[in-house]
């Protein structure tokens, strides 16, 4: 990677020779301005307004316009002679937690490369110190004809530099948010939470610029003499429009679409409502109250001495069993005795009924 700036990182009395290289690149589709009648390129020429002549690049300098309307010329030597300690130095001012810096203040991203073998050890020293502390370094540097704030942090095994805007360059957010109170119901928040959980974690490897892909496909088609309508792009554009009528129904449809084929067998809209109800039932206050109520019910259902009574009844069971067995035996004996008595009576009656023999 080609370096765009060379200097040193000043870390107390430690100096680290570094090279600054761009950490990002632009993949957006670029267009030329052309004459629609004949396809000729539209060119811009730098013309002096006084003599109306085109000026070559080597004759173009810097000019600063004062409040009175005067133009003050500044040469390269003037710029190089500025008494800026950060002209060739990234001066570390202090170390802060990363969360103390709002992302809105970050501007451009660069990598810092060690410039030469003698820079290796101090480079690694600063990197490991940042890792151990869990903090980022705030610095000042002069880059691209201006002095900027910068944030140094560890990115993978390298040091990354993010130029930052000055605090007075951040506009106020007043008047941006809706004015007045806007009521949001708990059910809507529950569905929004459900939608966030359903969408799950983000797979960065799946992200791509679909607009650029559609443009490239359109250019290829036109180059081949075909002009197909970009259906996918148009569908996405139309889907993004429209009016938000019912927030609850839109949230429900969003949850259903997010679940999609992932939970196809679990049911549609009913599942959405079940998830929302489950979410509503897991609110901290209600969850704590339900736990307390459950513990009270359990305590009321189990009075003291229940276990002892159960043990006593269990102990009495064998005695009751033996009593039943002895009763059954005595009943059998009585039944057999009465059966024998009845049989003897019948035999005696038969004998008495027989005719007696006469002499």
C-alpha positions as a printed NumPy array, in Angstrom:
array([[   0.   ,    0.   ,    0.   ],
       [   1.262,    3.455,   -0.918],
       [   1.904,    5.775,    2.022],
       [   0.28 ,    9.204,    1.984],
       [   2.147,   10.718,    4.946],
       [   5.327,   10.054,    6.901],
       [   6.216,   11.194,   10.371],
       [   6.545,    9.975,   13.945],
       [   4.205,    9.051,   16.77 ],
       [   5.21 ,   10.941,   19.893],
       [   4.505,    8.788,   22.959],
       [   6.062,   10.772,   25.814],
       [   9.792,   10.631,   25.107],
       [   9.29 ,    7.629,   22.811],
       [   9.254,    8.357,   19.082],
       [   7.905,    5.82 ,   16.597],
       [   8.686,    6.44 ,   12.895],
       [   5.507,    5.605,   10.974],
       [   3.969,    5.668,    7.513],
       [   0.258,    6.47 ,    7.081],
       [  -1.656,    4.381,    4.536],
       [  -5.366,    4.448,    3.68 ],
       [  -7.377,    1.79 ,    5.497],
       [ -10.411,    1.979,    3.211],
       [ -11.174,    2.117,   -0.498],
       [ -14.168,    3.293,   -2.477],
       [ -15.982,    0.73 ,   -4.638],
       [ -18.841,    2.958,   -5.785],
       [ -19.618,    3.16 ,   -9.509],
       [ -18.169,    6.295,  -11.11 ],
       [ -19.701,    8.072,  -14.083],
       [ -18.361,   10.482,  -16.681],
       [ -20.25 ,   13.518,  -17.799],
       [ -20.859,   13.258,  -21.547],
       [ -22.559,   15.219,  -24.277],
       [ -25.866,   13.39 ,  -24.89 ],
       [ -25.931,   14.354,  -28.587],
       [ -22.624,   12.8  ,  -29.633],
       [ -21.277,   11.053,  -26.493],
       [ -18.264,   13.331,  -26.172],
       [ -16.686,   13.735,  -22.716],
       [ -17.334,   16.956,  -20.804],
       [ -13.975,   18.365,  -19.641],
       [ -13.267,   21.017,  -17.055],
       [ -10.538,   23.52 ,  -17.75 ],
       [  -9.031,   25.778,  -15.094],
       [  -9.265,   29.26 ,  -16.524],
       [  -8.075,   32.515,  -14.991],
       [ -10.989,   34.931,  -14.679],
       [  -8.793,   37.95 ,  -15.513],
       [  -7.163,   36.93 ,  -18.791],
       [  -9.595,   34.057,  -19.571],
       [  -6.66 ,   31.798,  -20.353],
       [  -6.287,   28.166,  -19.233],
       [  -3.718,   27.907,  -16.41 ],
       [  -1.325,   24.912,  -16.169],
       [  -1.138,   23.035,  -12.883],
       [   2.328,   24.252,  -11.919],
       [   1.108,   27.863,  -11.973],
       [  -1.796,   27.268,   -9.576],
       [  -1.201,   28.259,   -5.929],
       [  -3.151,   28.763,   -2.695],
       [  -5.012,   31.927,   -1.896],
       [  -6.819,   32.936,    1.303],
       [  -9.561,   35.548,    1.027],
       [  -9.788,   37.983,    3.941],
       [ -12.923,   39.6  ,    5.28 ],
       [ -12.11 ,   42.743,    3.295],
       [ -12.077,   40.711,    0.075],
       [  -8.304,   40.696,   -0.399],
       [  -6.609,   37.486,   -1.58 ],
       [  -3.439,   36.517,    0.291],
       [  -1.141,   34.125,   -1.594],
       [   0.465,   31.301,    0.419],
       [   3.346,   29.36 ,   -1.092],
       [   4.532,   25.832,   -0.274],
       [   7.44 ,   27.337,    1.654],
       [   5.009,   29.387,    3.747],
       [   3.037,   26.258,    4.609],
       [   6.186,   24.276,    5.446],
       [   7.426,   27.06 ,    7.739],
       [   4.298,   27.026,    9.934],
       [   5.321,   26.522,   13.594],
       [   3.221,   23.374,   14.041],
       [   4.636,   20.635,   16.277],
       [   2.193,   18.248,   14.585],
       [   3.404,   18.998,   11.036],
       [   5.329,   15.729,   10.988],
       [   4.317,   14.285,   14.348],
       [   1.287,   12.432,   15.681],
       [   1.319,   13.914,   19.178],
       [  -0.483,   11.719,   21.72 ],
       [  -2.377,   13.907,   24.2  ],
       [  -3.844,   11.241,   26.488],
       [  -5.627,    7.904,   26.815],
       [  -9.376,    7.442,   27.307],
       [ -11.9  ,    4.562,   27.191],
       [ -13.151,    3.972,   23.639],
       [ -16.763,    4.531,   24.709],
       [ -15.925,    8.13 ,   25.655],
       [ -15.579,    8.982,   21.946],
       [ -18.858,    9.266,   20.051],
       [ -18.692,    7.647,   16.577],
       [ -20.2  ,   10.802,   15.053],
       [ -16.857,   12.521,   15.695],
       [ -14.848,    9.991,   13.638],
       [ -13.875,   11.023,   10.103],
       [ -11.403,    8.956,    8.019],
       [  -9.532,    5.745,    8.78 ],
       [  -5.847,    4.946,    8.217],
       [  -3.324,    2.284,    9.149],
       [  -0.018,    3.199,   10.763],
       [   2.9  ,    1.12 ,    9.503],
       [   6.273,    0.977,   11.223],
       [   8.816,    2.864,    9.077],
       [  12.024,    0.825,    9.313],
       [  13.357,   -1.87 ,   11.632],
       [  14.19 ,    0.591,   14.403],
       [  10.482,    1.406,   14.686],
       [   9.41 ,   -2.206,   15.311],
       [   9.974,   -2.355,   19.07 ],
       [   8.372,    1.004,   20.043],
       [   5.521,    0.226,   17.628],
       [   4.816,   -3.111,   19.357],
       [   5.265,   -1.447,   22.773],
       [   2.501,    1.078,   22.078],
       [   0.26 ,   -1.601,   20.585],
       [   0.591,   -3.927,   23.586],
       [   0.164,   -1.041,   26.047],
       [  -3.124,   -0.089,   24.355],
       [  -4.257,   -3.722,   24.428],
       [  -3.509,   -4.1  ,   28.112],
       [  -5.165,   -0.843,   29.134],
       [  -8.266,   -1.37 ,   26.993],
       [  -8.117,    2.31 ,   26.066],
       [  -7.511,    4.38 ,   22.94 ],
       [  -5.083,    7.251,   22.45 ],
       [  -6.248,   10.752,   21.512],
       [  -3.711,   12.658,   19.423],
       [  -3.217,   15.708,   17.203],
       [  -1.681,   15.677,   13.74 ],
       [  -1.441,   17.859,   10.637],
       [  -2.703,   15.919,    7.638],
       [  -3.993,   17.101,    4.254],
       [  -3.268,   20.779,    4.904],
       [  -5.104,   20.916,    8.218],
       [  -4.554,   19.966,   11.842],
       [  -6.928,   17.305,   13.096],
       [  -7.652,   15.322,   16.187],
       [  -6.984,   11.611,   15.902],
       [  -7.813,    8.411,   17.718],
       [  -5.233,    5.594,   17.801],
       [  -6.433,    2.072,   18.534],
       [  -5.423,   -1.522,   17.925],
       [  -6.931,   -3.154,   14.839],
       [  -6.002,   -6.835,   14.535],
       [  -2.176,   -6.659,   14.896],
       [  -1.8  ,   -3.109,   13.587],
       [  -2.259,    0.429,   14.866],
       [  -5.187,    2.245,   13.272],
       [  -5.61 ,    6.01 ,   13.118],
       [  -9.05 ,    7.619,   12.837],
       [  -9.055,   11.338,   12.162],
       [ -11.659,   13.15 ,   14.24 ],
       [ -13.704,   16.289,   13.843],
       [ -13.177,   19.097,   16.317],
       [ -15.974,   19.446,   18.895],
       [ -17.154,   22.734,   17.326],
       [ -17.572,   20.937,   13.968],
       [ -20.352,   18.703,   15.328],
       [ -23.742,   20.273,   14.786],
       [ -26.423,   20.267,   17.462],
       [ -29.139,   17.614,   17.168],
       [ -31.858,   19.949,   18.463],
       [ -34.916,   20.059,   16.242],
       [ -34.088,   16.735,   14.581],
       [ -36.144,   14.365,   16.755],
       [ -39.978,   14.564,   16.756],
       [ -41.238,   17.375,   18.93 ],
       [ -43.687,   16.719,   21.752],
       [ -44.414,   13.44 ,   23.506],
       [ -44.968,   10.397,   21.306],
       [ -46.645,    7.495,   23.1  ],
       [ -45.255,    4.018,   22.435],
       [ -47.183,    1.101,   23.91 ],
       [ -45.576,   -1.807,   25.725],
       [ -46.998,   -4.244,   23.155],
       [ -45.232,   -2.355,   20.373],
       [ -41.946,   -2.422,   22.288],
       [ -42.414,   -6.163,   22.931],
       [ -42.875,   -6.815,   19.219],
       [ -39.874,   -4.623,   18.399],
       [ -37.777,   -6.655,   20.867],
       [ -39.067,   -9.874,   19.293],
       [ -38.153,   -8.609,   15.829],
       [ -34.639,   -7.713,   17.004],
       [ -34.166,  -11.183,   18.507],
       [ -35.59 ,  -12.894,   15.409],
       [ -33.244,  -11.059,   13.058],
       [ -30.4  ,  -12.405,   15.181],
       [ -26.725,  -11.632,   14.779],
       [ -25.277,   -9.957,   11.705],
       [ -23.121,  -11.978,    9.29 ],
       [ -20.756,   -9.36 ,    7.864],
       [ -19.562,  -11.699,    5.11 ],
       [ -23.044,  -11.648,    3.533],
       [ -23.151,   -7.864,    3.15 ],
       [ -22.697,   -6.46 ,   -0.35 ],
       [ -23.56 ,   -3.363,   -2.365],
       [ -26.658,   -4.503,   -4.249],
       [ -27.135,   -1.088,   -5.857],
       [ -23.659,   -1.261,   -7.418],
       [ -24.296,   -4.834,   -8.598],
       [ -27.572,   -3.765,  -10.243],
       [ -25.831,   -0.848,  -11.964],
       [ -23.034,   -3.066,  -13.277],
       [ -25.591,   -5.59 ,  -14.553],
       [ -27.501,   -2.799,  -16.308],
       [ -24.298,   -1.522,  -17.952],
       [ -23.392,   -5.03 ,  -19.167],
       [ -26.873,   -5.549,  -20.582],
       [ -26.841,   -2.218,  -22.435],
       [ -23.362,   -2.981,  -23.793],
       [ -24.806,   -6.187,  -25.28 ],
       [ -27.718,   -4.282,  -26.797],
       [ -30.291,   -5.453,  -24.251],
       [ -32.201,   -3.15 ,  -21.909],
       [ -33.857,   -5.298,  -19.237],
       [ -35.645,   -3.457,  -16.431],
       [ -33.816,   -3.865,  -13.127],
       [ -36.715,   -5.717,  -11.496],
       [ -34.984,   -6.467,   -8.221],
       [ -33.84 ,   -2.868,   -7.78 ],
       [ -37.285,   -1.536,   -8.637],
       [ -38.953,   -3.983,   -6.25 ],
       [ -36.711,   -2.888,   -3.407],
       [ -37.354,    0.781,   -4.175],
       [ -41.119,    0.272,   -4.209],
       [ -40.977,   -1.786,   -1.003],
       [ -39.109,    1.007,    0.725],
       [ -41.865,    3.509,   -0.043],
       [ -45.448,    3.558,    1.182],
       [ -47.092,    4.862,    4.299],
       [ -46.86 ,    3.457,    7.788],
       [ -50.504,    2.947,    8.73 ],
       [ -50.589,    0.503,   11.644],
       [ -47.341,    0.087,   13.547],
       [ -48.439,   -3.129,   15.293],
       [ -49.437,   -4.885,   12.053],
       [ -46.223,   -3.766,   10.356],
       [ -44.162,   -5.085,   13.267],
       [ -46.043,   -8.394,   13.212],
       [ -45.474,   -8.807,    9.472],
       [ -41.813,   -7.903,    9.936],
       [ -41.393,  -10.616,   12.597],
       [ -43.132,  -13.165,   10.364],
       [ -40.925,  -12.321,    7.384],
       [ -37.788,  -12.37 ,    9.555],
       [ -38.688,  -15.809,   10.882],
       [ -39.436,  -16.99 ,    7.32 ],
       [ -38.313,  -20.499,    6.579],
       [ -36.292,  -20.616,    9.807],
       [ -39.351,  -21.579,   11.86 ],
       [ -41.738,  -22.587,    9.065],
       [ -43.248,  -25.417,   11.057],
       [ -44.042,  -23.411,   14.174],
       [ -47.094,  -21.581,   12.871],
       [ -47.501,  -18.049,   11.574],
       [ -49.282,  -15.203,   13.262],
       [ -50.064,  -17.149,   16.421],
       [ -46.351,  -17.653,   16.958],
       [ -45.785,  -13.925,   16.693],
       [ -48.385,  -13.237,   19.37 ],
       [ -46.977,  -15.985,   21.583],
       [ -43.519,  -14.466,   21.339],
       [ -44.89 ,  -11.02 ,   22.142],
       [ -46.838,  -12.363,   25.136],
       [ -43.777,  -14.247,   26.327],
       [ -41.76 ,  -11.051,   26.019],
       [ -44.455,   -9.146,   27.946],
       [ -44.429,  -11.809,   30.665],
       [ -40.673,  -11.458,   31.09 ],
       [ -40.707,   -7.824,   32.148],
       [ -38.559,   -7.454,   35.287],
       [ -41.297,   -6.173,   37.637],
       [ -43.857,   -8.772,   36.621],
       [ -41.268,  -11.546,   36.67 ],
       [ -40.275,  -10.729,   40.26 ],
       [ -43.91 ,  -10.481,   41.373],
       [ -44.792,  -13.837,   39.814],
       [ -41.846,  -15.498,   41.563],
       [ -42.949,  -14.11 ,   44.948],
       [ -46.557,  -15.208,   44.392],
       [ -45.427,  -18.707,   43.426],
       [ -43.29 ,  -19.035,   46.529],
       [ -46.208,  -17.896,   48.745],
       [ -48.57 ,  -20.456,   47.163],
       [ -46.048,  -23.226,   47.679],
       [ -45.614,  -22.268,   51.319],
       [ -49.406,  -22.227,   51.926],
       [ -49.868,  -25.628,   50.309],
       [ -47.263,  -27.282,   52.605],
       [ -48.201,  -26.636,   56.275],
       [ -45.814,  -27.578,   59.046],
       [ -46.054,  -31.186,   60.192],
       [ -47.2  ,  -32.561,   56.835],
       [ -44.149,  -34.787,   56.512],
       [ -44.602,  -36.158,   60.065],
       [ -48.239,  -37.046,   59.421],
       [ -47.273,  -38.799,   56.228],
       [ -44.663,  -40.837,   58.083],
       [ -47.207,  -41.843,   60.78 ],
       [ -49.785,  -42.964,   58.239],
       [ -47.105,  -44.946,   56.449],
       [ -46.109,  -46.612,   59.708],
       [ -49.719,  -47.649,   60.452],
       [ -50.212,  -49.285,   57.069],
       [ -48.6  ,  -52.694,   57.941],
       [ -50.845,  -53.099,   61.066],
       [ -53.973,  -52.384,   59.092],
       [ -52.892,  -54.889,   56.484],
       [ -52.396,  -57.674,   59.081],
       [ -55.833,  -56.95 ,   60.652],
       [ -57.505,  -57.335,   57.272],
       [ -55.71 ,  -60.635,   56.653],
       [ -56.727,  -62.129,   60.05 ],
       [ -60.345,  -61.035,   59.512],
       [ -60.412,  -62.712,   56.172],
       [ -59.105,  -65.988,   57.671],
       [ -61.726,  -66.041,   60.47 ],
       [ -64.505,  -65.404,   57.949],
       [ -63.377,  -68.37 ,   55.866],
       [ -63.357,  -70.641,   58.967],
       [ -66.873,  -69.609,   60.   ],
       [ -68.175,  -70.191,   56.497],
       [ -66.735,  -73.726,   56.344],
       [ -68.187,  -74.574,   59.814],
       [ -71.661,  -73.433,   58.899],
       [ -71.48 ,  -75.453,   55.667],
       [ -70.676,  -78.645,   57.608],
       [ -73.58 ,  -78.04 ,   60.043],
       [ -76.063,  -77.608,   57.215],
       [ -74.911,  -80.84 ,   55.598],
       [ -75.393,  -82.797,   58.899],
       [ -78.922,  -81.434,   59.321],
       [ -79.886,  -82.498,   55.791],
       [ -78.55 ,  -86.018,   56.369],
       [ -80.587,  -86.381,   59.625],
       [ -83.779,  -85.205,   57.924],
       [ -83.392,  -87.783,   55.159],
       [ -82.996,  -90.599,   57.702],
       [ -86.128,  -89.536,   59.564],
       [ -88.144,  -89.46 ,   56.377],
       [ -87.356,  -93.119,   55.515],
       [ -90.226,  -95.693,   56.383],
       [ -89.548,  -97.873,   59.363],
       [ -89.601, -101.74 ,   59.052],
       [ -92.292, -103.628,   61.146],
       [ -91.601, -106.893,   62.853]])
